Amino acid sequence: MSFFGKYNGTSNARLLRMERLIWILIYGGLLTLVLAWFMENTQATNATGLYAVGGVALALGLAVFYLRSLHKEG
């Protein structure tokens, strides 16, 4: 997967599931962190829990992203 080259995805089902999971975790974690940031002033205890959930989801997404970078197509 080159930076400027065309990437049509992978034909390997396992790698495809990893790629989908990466973006779900990263975007879900970021969305949860933003939601917690807006809730912080009104409901601090709920915001703390959302910060934790969003941070864990984001960290897992980045970890799976790193693991995906170690696997080669083929």
Secondary structure by P-SEA (a helix, b strand, c coil): ccccccccccccaaaaaaaaaaaaaaaaaaaaaaaaaaaccccaaaaaaaaaaaaaaaaaaaaaaaaaaacccc
